[in-house]
């Protein structure tokens, strides 16, 4: 499920700052290649016994992703539920507790990137 009201889409940051901010919030840069990176946050819903991943995509505007000075811009944020054996289901209804965590983390990310 794409989260469209994040206010993150189009925000820019250098790679070093983006990595620092996202890691403070619990995100991990999992997938990356020369022109894009994906930041994932694992959210466990103990009541529903499910695991969700909040994912934020970033693309390189200038430089190379190996350089801490590369400038990236954020794209869509989306969330999916983990499926067995591996994969994500993006067509899922989120529990309120998970949705609250997602909104909080996205708000914090936006605020930290604006500083």
MMTF fields as JSON, N, C-alpha, C and O atoms, coordinates in Angstrom:
{
  "mmtfVersion": "1.0.0",
  "mmtfProducer": "UNKNOWN",
  "numBonds": 459,
  "numAtoms": 460,
  "numGroups": 115,
  "numChains": 1,
  "numModels": 1,
  "chainsPerModel": [1],
  "groupsPerChain": [115],
  "chainIdList": ["A"],
  "bondAtomList": [4, 2, 8, 6, 12, 10, 16, 14, 20, 18, 24, 22, 28, 26, 32, 30, 36, 34, 40, 38, 44, 42, 48, 46, 52, 50, 56, 54, 60, 58, 64, 62, 68, 66, 72, 70, 76, 74, 80, 78, 84, 82, 88, 86, 92, 90, 96, 94, 100, 98, 104, 102, 108, 106, 112, 110, 116, 114, 120, 118, 124, 122, 128, 126, 132, 130, 136, 134, 140, 138, 144, 142, 148, 146, 152, 150, 156, 154, 160, 158, 164, 162, 168, 166, 172, 170, 176, 174, 180, 178, 184, 182, 188, 186, 192, 190, 196, 194, 200, 198, 204, 202, 208, 206, 212, 210, 216, 214, 220, 218, 224, 222, 228, 226, 232, 230, 236, 234, 240, 238, 244, 242, 248, 246, 252, 250, 256, 254, 260, 258, 264, 262, 268, 266, 272, 270, 276, 274, 280, 278, 284, 282, 288, 286, 292, 290, 296, 294, 300, 298, 304, 302, 308, 306, 312, 310, 316, 314, 320, 318, 324, 322, 328, 326, 332, 330, 336, 334, 340, 338, 344, 342, 348, 346, 352, 350, 356, 354, 360, 358, 364, 362, 368, 366, 372, 370, 376, 374, 380, 378, 384, 382, 388, 386, 392, 390, 396, 394, 400, 398, 404, 402, 408, 406, 412, 410, 416, 414, 420, 418, 424, 422, 428, 426, 432, 430, 436, 434, 440, 438, 444, 442, 448, 446, 452, 450, 456, 454],
  "bondOrderList": [1, 1, 1, 1, 1, 1, 1, 1, 1, 1, 1, 1, 1, 1, 1, 1, 1, 1, 1, 1, 1, 1, 1, 1, 1, 1, 1, 1, 1, 1, 1, 1, 1, 1, 1, 1, 1, 1, 1, 1, 1, 1, 1, 1, 1, 1, 1, 1, 1, 1, 1, 1, 1, 1, 1, 1, 1, 1, 1, 1, 1, 1, 1, 1, 1, 1, 1, 1, 1, 1, 1, 1, 1, 1, 1, 1, 1, 1, 1, 1, 1, 1, 1, 1, 1, 1, 1, 1, 1, 1, 1, 1, 1, 1, 1, 1, 1, 1, 1, 1, 1, 1, 1, 1, 1, 1, 1, 1, 1, 1, 1, 1, 1, 1],
  "groupList": [{"groupName": "UNK", "atomNameList": ["N", "CA", "C", "O"], "elementList": ["N", "C", "C", "O"], "formalChargeList": [0, 0, 0, 0], "bondAtomList": [1, 0, 2, 1, 3, 2], "bondOrderList": [1, 1, 2], "singleLetterCode": "X", "chemCompType": "L-PEPTIDE LINKING"}],
  "groupTypeList": [0, 0, 0, 0, 0, 0, 0, 0, 0, 0, 0, 0, 0, 0, 0, 0, 0, 0, 0, 0, 0, 0, 0, 0, 0, 0, 0, 0, 0, 0, 0, 0, 0, 0, 0, 0, 0, 0, 0, 0, 0, 0, 0, 0, 0, 0, 0, 0, 0, 0, 0, 0, 0, 0, 0, 0, 0, 0, 0, 0, 0, 0, 0, 0, 0, 0, 0, 0, 0, 0, 0, 0, 0, 0, 0, 0, 0, 0, 0, 0, 0, 0, 0, 0, 0, 0, 0, 0, 0, 0, 0, 0, 0, 0, 0, 0, 0, 0, 0, 0, 0, 0, 0, 0, 0, 0, 0, 0, 0, 0, 0, 0, 0, 0, 0],
  "groupIdList": [1, 2, 3, 4, 5, 6, 7, 8, 9, 10, 11, 12, 13, 14, 15, 16, 17, 18, 19, 20, 21, 22, 23, 24, 25, 26, 27, 28, 29, 30, 31, 32, 33, 34, 35, 36, 37, 38, 39, 40, 41, 42, 43, 44, 45, 46, 47, 48, 49, 50, 51, 52, 53, 54, 55, 56, 57, 58, 59, 60, 61, 62, 63, 64, 65, 66, 67, 68, 69, 70, 71, 72, 73, 74, 75, 76, 77, 78, 79, 80, 81, 82, 83, 84, 85, 86, 87, 88, 89, 90, 91, 92, 93, 94, 95, 96, 97, 98, 99, 100, 101, 102, 103, 104, 105, 106, 107, 108, 109, 110, 111, 112, 113, 114, 115],
  "secStructList": [7, 3, 3, 7, 7, 7, 1, 7, 6, 6, 7, 3, 3, 3, 2, 2, 2, 2, 2, 2, 2, 2, 2, 2, 6, 6, 7, 3, 3, 3, 3, 3, 7, 1, 1, 3, 3, 3, 3, 3, 3, 3, 3, 3, 3, 6, 6, 6, 6, 3, 3, 3, 3, 3, 3, 3, 3, 3, 3, 3, 3, 3, 1, 7, 6, 6, 1, 6, 6, 7, 3, 3, 3, 3, 3, 3, 3, 3, 3, 3, 3, 3, 7, 1, 1, 1, 7, 3, 3, 7, 1, 7, 7, 7, 7, 2, 2, 2, 2, 2, 2, 2, 2, 2, 2, 2, 2, 2, 2, 2, 2, 2, 2, 2, 7],
  "xCoordList": [0.839, 0.0, 0.891, 1.742, 0.686, 1.423, 0.812, -0.409, 1.656, 1.202, 1.452, 2.599, 0.395, 0.53, 0.614, 1.016, 0.257, 0.207, 1.384, 1.215, 2.57, 3.727, 4.405, 4.989, 4.34, 5.082, 6.559, 7.342, 6.952, 8.36, 8.755, 9.903, 7.816, 8.131, 8.759, 8.18, 9.965, 10.672, 11.682, 12.505, 11.644, 12.641, 14.023, 14.172, 15.035, 16.399, 17.326, 17.137, 18.344, 19.339, 20.589, 20.524, 21.739, 22.927, 22.872, 22.206, 23.573, 23.507, 23.907, 23.254, 24.967, 25.439, 24.363, 24.114, 23.73, 22.683, 21.46, 20.877, 21.074, 19.913, 20.152, 19.266, 21.34, 21.663, 21.636, 21.139, 22.166, 22.201, 20.784, 20.454, 19.964, 18.603, 17.763, 17.062, 17.834, 17.015, 17.451, 16.61, 18.753, 19.198, 18.776, 18.492, 18.73, 18.233, 16.795, 16.398, 16.02, 14.611, 14.364, 13.224, 15.416, 15.278, 15.219, 15.042, 15.365, 15.368, 16.734, 17.749, 16.73, 17.952, 17.969, 16.96, 19.131, 19.25, 19.557, 20.698, 18.509, 18.677, 19.109, 20.263, 18.205, 18.51, 19.134, 18.656, 20.18, 20.747, 21.544, 22.063, 21.628, 22.427, 22.968, 22.979, 23.404, 24.077, 23.187, 23.675, 21.902, 21.045, 19.872, 19.1, 19.707, 18.576, 18.91, 19.813, 18.153, 18.292, 16.909, 15.992, 16.771, 15.514, 15.774, 16.631, 15.032, 15.142, 13.924, 12.785, 14.174, 13.099, 13.064, 14.099, 11.845, 11.623, 10.723, 9.614, 11.206, 10.446, 9.537, 9.988, 8.254, 7.266, 6.574, 5.965, 6.673, 6.049, 4.734, 4.684, 3.665, 2.352, 2.134, 1.721, 2.413, 2.34, 0.912, 0.692, -0.06, -1.452, -1.952, -2.687, -1.559, -1.982, -0.963, -1.181, 0.15, 1.24, 1.658, 1.794, 1.857, 2.281, 3.448, 3.644, 4.211, 5.335, 5.098, 4.752, 5.293, 5.104, 6.418, 7.26, 6.585, 7.764, 7.314, 6.574, 7.778, 7.592, 8.812, 9.945, 8.592, 9.685, 9.633, 8.577, 10.784, 10.911, 11.979, 13.106, 11.625, 12.568, 13.248, 12.656, 14.511, 15.271, 16.032, 16.503, 16.143, 16.883, 17.985, 17.852, 19.065, 20.194, 19.869, 19.453, 20.067, 19.919, 21.283, 21.401, 22.31, 23.656, 24.667, 24.459, 25.753, 26.787, 26.536, 25.668, 27.315, 27.184, 26.815, 27.247, 26.033, 25.518, 26.624, 26.402, 27.786, 28.882, 29.428, 30.077, 29.176, 29.718, 28.764, 27.563, 29.288, 28.427, 27.874, 26.932, 28.461, 28.026, 26.985, 26.496, 26.646, 25.62, 24.312, 23.962, 23.594, 22.315, 21.206, 21.155, 20.32, 19.201, 17.898, 17.837, 16.864, 15.52, 14.616, 14.755, 13.697, 12.804, 11.639, 11.144, 11.222, 10.065, 8.953, 8.881, 8.101, 6.964, 7.379, 8.408, 6.559, 6.669, 5.536, 4.428, 5.819, 4.771, 5.008, 6.093, 3.972, 4.027, 3.439, 2.5, 4.033, 3.545, 3.69, 4.503, 2.884, 2.959, 3.844, 3.743, 4.706, 5.615, 4.802, 3.831, 5.204, 4.558, 5.587, 6.785, 5.107, 5.987, 6.186, 5.213, 7.347, 8.606, 9.314, 10.037, 9.13, 9.689, 8.957, 8.617, 8.729, 7.995, 7.12, 7.024, 6.483, 5.61, 4.283, 4.237, 3.199, 1.857, 1.505, 1.356, 1.372, 1.095, -0.401, -0.779, -1.234, -2.692, -3.253, -3.947, -2.955, -3.322, -3.917, -3.533, -4.852, -5.413, -4.546, -4.264, -4.13, -3.232, -3.998, -5.019, -3.517, -4.081, -3.805, -2.81, -4.658, -4.487, -3.141, -2.509, -2.705, -1.432, -0.257, 0.658, -0.277, 0.783, 0.707, 1.73, -0.503, -0.69, -0.188, 0.391, -0.411, 0.042, 1.574, 2.132, 2.243, 3.708, 4.221, 5.181, 3.58, 3.988, 3.873, 4.806, 2.745, 2.547, 3.557, 4.063, 3.851, 4.812, 6.216, 6.898, 6.642, 7.986, 8.13, 9.171, 7.118, 7.186, 7.23, 7.938, 6.483, 6.501, 7.877, 8.401, 8.457, 9.782, 10.833, 11.736, 10.715, 11.663, 11.585, 12.614, 10.39, 10.208, 10.814, 11.489, 10.571, 11.075, 12.609, 13.232, 13.21, 14.667, 15.351, 16.448, 14.722, 15.302, 15.185, 15.972, 14.204, 14.009, 15.009, 15.198, 15.645, 16.602, 17.879, 18.782],
  "yCoordList": [-1.167, 0.0, 1.239, 1.406, 2.092, 3.342, 4.343, 4.484, 5.026, 6.043, 7.391, 7.814, 8.052, 9.238, 10.558, 11.565, 10.585, 11.855, 12.016, 12.522, 11.595, 11.64, 12.996, 13.38, 13.722, 14.965, 14.74, 15.69, 13.487, 13.152, 13.188, 13.479, 12.898, 12.753, 14.041, 15.123, 13.897, 15.036, 15.677, 16.476, 15.345, 15.899, 15.403, 14.268, 16.255, 15.906, 15.902, 16.64, 15.033, 14.937, 14.297, 13.543, 14.604, 13.849, 12.482, 12.305, 11.534, 10.148, 9.999, 9.268, 10.679, 10.551, 10.992, 10.311, 12.119, 12.621, 11.708, 11.415, 11.263, 10.379, 9.071, 8.588, 8.494, 7.26, 7.479, 6.632, 8.607, 8.911, 9.059, 8.477, 9.839, 10.103, 8.826, 8.539, 8.079, 6.865, 5.822, 5.132, 5.701, 4.71, 5.105, 4.23, 6.415, 6.877, 6.423, 6.134, 6.366, 6.003, 4.498, 4.045, 3.736, 2.285, 1.72, 0.514, 2.571, 2.098, 1.497, 1.847, 0.588, -0.016, 0.149, -0.073, 0.544, 0.627, -0.779, -1.238, -1.458, -2.843, -2.893, -3.2, -2.599, -2.695, -1.395, -0.311, -1.501, -0.311, -0.717, -1.83, 0.197, 0.024, 1.392, 2.283, 1.593, 2.835, 4.073, 5.167, 3.921, 5.108, 5.115, 6.074, 4.085, 4.079, 3.314, 2.478, 3.626, 2.94, 2.751, 3.528, 1.719, 1.432, 1.348, 0.587, 2.131, 2.139, 1.427, 1.804, 0.394, -0.419, -0.299, -0.221, -0.285, -0.312, -1.504, -1.607, -2.395, -3.584, -3.239, -2.698, -3.56, -3.295, -4.615, -5.245, -5.023, -6.273, -5.974, -5.186, -6.62, -6.513, -7.78, -8.811, -7.693, -8.871, -9.379, -10.583, -8.461, -8.896, -9.683, -10.659, -9.265, -9.966, -10.965, -11.643, -11.06, -11.97, -11.818, -12.8, -10.58, -10.291, -9.311, -8.586, -9.305, -8.397, -7.55, -8.057, -6.254, -5.3, -4.593, -4.469, -4.131, -3.353, -2.045, -2.024, -0.951, 0.375, 0.627, 0.517, 0.959, 1.096, 2.478, 2.933, 3.14, 4.449, 4.331, 3.919, 4.69, 4.659, 5.999, 7.044, 5.961, 7.173, 6.965, 5.866, 8.027, 7.998, 9.048, 10.096, 8.745, 9.665, 10.788, 10.548, 12.01, 13.166, 13.555, 13.885, 13.511, 13.809, 13.009, 12.735, 12.642, 11.853, 10.365, 9.938, 9.589, 8.133, 7.679, 8.275, 6.648, 6.205, 5.791, 5.798, 5.436, 5.066, 6.276, 6.124, 7.466, 8.692, 9.255, 9.361, 9.62, 10.226, 11.582, 12.09, 12.173, 13.474, 13.381, 14.405, 12.175, 12.003, 12.604, 12.442, 13.293, 13.89, 12.967, 12.587, 12.615, 11.746, 12.499, 13.428, 12.09, 12.603, 11.424, 10.34, 11.661, 10.599, 10.433, 11.392, 9.185, 8.85, 8.386, 8.814, 7.522, 7.048, 6.216, 5.541, 6.284, 5.395, 4.388, 4.737, 3.148, 2.14, 1.089, 0.991, 0.306, -0.683, -2.003, -2.033, -3.09, -4.415, -5.348, -5.129, -6.398, -7.427, -8.562, -8.997, -9.03, -10.128, -11.389, -11.69, -12.114, -13.376, -14.495, -14.258, -15.711, -16.878, -17.435, -17.464, -17.872, -17.908, -16.564, -16.244, -15.775, -14.422, -13.624, -14.136, -12.39, -11.509, -10.572, -10.685, -9.647, -8.686, -8.624, -8.626, -8.568, -8.384, -6.917, -6.444, -6.199, -4.765, -4.439, -3.285, -5.424, -5.213, -5.711, -6.727, -5.002, -5.438, -4.27, -3.116, -4.587, -3.585, -3.541, -4.569, -2.345, -2.185, -2.086, -1.403, -2.758, -2.551, -1.123, -0.525, -0.58, 0.793, 1.004, 2.046, 0.015, 0.157, 0.288, 1.076, -0.474, -0.412, 0.909, 1.542, 1.321, 2.576, 3.761, 4.704, 3.707, 4.775, 4.864, 5.96, 3.728, 3.692, 4.243, 5.012, 3.847, 4.302, 5.813, 6.477, 6.36, 7.807, 8.552, 9.6, 8.011, 8.628, 8.628, 9.652, 7.5, 7.383, 8.275, 8.908, 8.336, 9.178, 10.655, 11.438, 11.031, 12.409, 12.764, 13.845, 11.864, 12.092, 12.184, 13.018, 11.335, 11.368, 12.697, 13.289, 13.16, 14.438, 15.571, 16.447, 15.55, 16.599, 16.591, 17.65, 15.425, 15.333, 15.718, 16.276, 15.428, 15.797, 17.299, 17.865, 17.934, 19.367, 20.198, 21.381, 19.594, 20.323, 20.655, 21.263],
  "zCoordList": [0.0, 0.0, 0.0, 0.873, -0.976, -1.056, -0.077, -0.006, 0.665, 1.609, 0.943, 0.799, 0.544, -0.289, 0.47, -0.113, 1.726, 2.456, 3.408, 4.517, 2.992, 3.889, 3.907, 4.92, 2.813, 2.702, 2.458, 2.463, 2.243, 2.022, 0.556, 0.223, -0.306, -1.727, -2.256, -2.152, -2.83, -3.391, -2.454, -2.901, -1.152, -0.229, -0.629, -1.083, -0.461, -0.857, 0.35, 1.317, 0.255, 1.312, 0.739, -0.231, 1.351, 0.946, 1.622, 2.643, 1.042, 1.508, 2.969, 3.713, 3.391, 4.775, 5.761, 6.756, 5.492, 6.393, 6.362, 7.406, 5.185, 5.062, 5.803, 6.506, 5.653, 6.38, 7.891, 8.633, 8.346, 9.782, 10.349, 11.382, 9.662, 10.128, 10.128, 11.098, 9.058, 8.976, 9.999, 10.576, 10.228, 11.214, 12.627, 13.445, 12.934, 14.238, 14.469, 15.597, 13.383, 13.489, 13.367, 13.471, 13.151, 13.076, 11.674, 11.502, 10.663, 9.278, 8.947, 9.547, 7.982, 7.489, 5.975, 5.306, 5.438, 3.981, 3.481, 3.532, 2.992, 2.533, 1.092, 0.793, 0.21, -1.213, -1.682, -1.347, -2.443, -3.044, -4.263, -4.351, -5.185, -6.393, -6.761, -5.911, -7.955, -8.315, -8.261, -7.976, -8.527, -8.625, -7.66, -7.659, -6.84, -5.92, -4.652, -4.622, -3.605, -2.321, -1.717, -1.981, -0.91, -0.234, 1.262, 1.714, 2.02, 3.478, 4.06, 3.785, 4.867, 5.44, 6.952, 7.613, 7.484, 8.923, 9.229, 8.704, 10.074, 10.458, 11.636, 12.645, 11.492, 12.543, 12.879, 12.014, 14.132, 14.558, 15.265, 16.209, 14.789, 15.421, 16.237, 15.706, 17.524, 18.384, 18.562, 18.696, 18.564, 18.754, 17.539, 17.69, 16.352, 15.144, 14.653, 13.649, 15.356, 15.011, 13.553, 12.823, 13.151, 11.785, 11.819, 12.795, 10.744, 10.603, 9.363, 8.296, 9.528, 8.435, 8.175, 9.064, 6.945, 6.585, 5.965, 4.982, 6.562, 5.994, 5.126, 5.596, 3.878, 2.914, 2.28, 1.84, 2.239, 1.6, 0.522, 0.797, -0.696, -1.817, -1.967, -1.702, -2.4, -2.688, -3.995, -4.287, -4.765, -6.049, -6.017, -5.386, -6.707, -6.786, -7.761, -8.894, -7.299, -8.178, -8.75, -9.93, -7.9, -8.38, -7.568, -6.386, -8.217, -7.568, -7.727, -8.489, -6.991, -6.995, -5.595, -4.609, -5.509, -4.215, -3.248, -2.037, -3.736, -2.83, -2.087, -1.052, -2.597, -2.006, -0.958, -1.209, 0.222, 1.243, 0.814, 1.423, -0.241, -0.732, -1.842, -2.318, -2.253, -3.283, -2.781, -1.612, -3.652, -3.289, -3.77, -4.94, -2.844, -3.146, -2.92, -2.115, -3.632, -3.364, -3.052, -3.618, -2.145, -1.697, -2.659, -3.252, -2.791, -3.609, -2.675, -1.524, -3.17, -2.39, -1.186, -1.195, -0.164, 0.987, 0.856, 0.451, 1.197, 1.135, 2.202, 2.776, 2.456, 3.527, 3.022, 2.227, 3.518, 3.174, 4.346, 5.243, 4.324, 5.376, 4.884, 3.737, 5.765, 5.441, 5.142, 5.835, 4.116, 3.762, 3.782, 3.628, 3.973, 4.032, 2.637, 1.882, 2.24, 2.972, 2.956, 3.9, 1.917, 1.909, 0.845, -0.222, 1.154, 0.258, 1.07, 2.292, 0.367, 1.024, 0.29, -0.941, 1.064, 0.527, 0.713, 1.84, -0.4, -0.33, -0.315, -0.112, -0.525, -0.518, 0.804, 0.853, 1.849, 3.187, 3.962, 3.768, 4.836, 5.742, 6.986, 7.601, 7.344, 8.486, 9.797, 9.865, 10.838, 12.167, 12.627, 12.218, 13.458, 13.945, 14.632, 14.462, 15.405, 16.126, 15.155, 15.393, 14.076, 13.069, 12.308, 12.05, 11.954, 11.231, 12.065, 11.526, 13.368, 14.257, 14.257, 14.204, 14.317, 14.291, 12.954, 12.921, 11.87, 10.535, 10.433, 9.982, 10.843, 10.755, 11.61, 11.209, 12.791, 13.693, 13.079, 13.095, 12.547, 11.966, 10.734, 10.557, 9.89, 8.701, 9.075, 8.441, 10.092, 10.574, 11.138, 10.867, 11.912, 12.478, 11.375, 11.441, 10.371, 9.251, 8.514, 8.186, 8.257, 7.577, 8.401, 7.861, 9.699, 10.579, 10.628, 10.556, 10.746, 10.844, 9.526, 9.54, 8.413, 7.125, 6.86, 6.102, 7.485, 7.301, 8.101, 7.816, 9.094, 9.954, 9.218, 9.793]
}
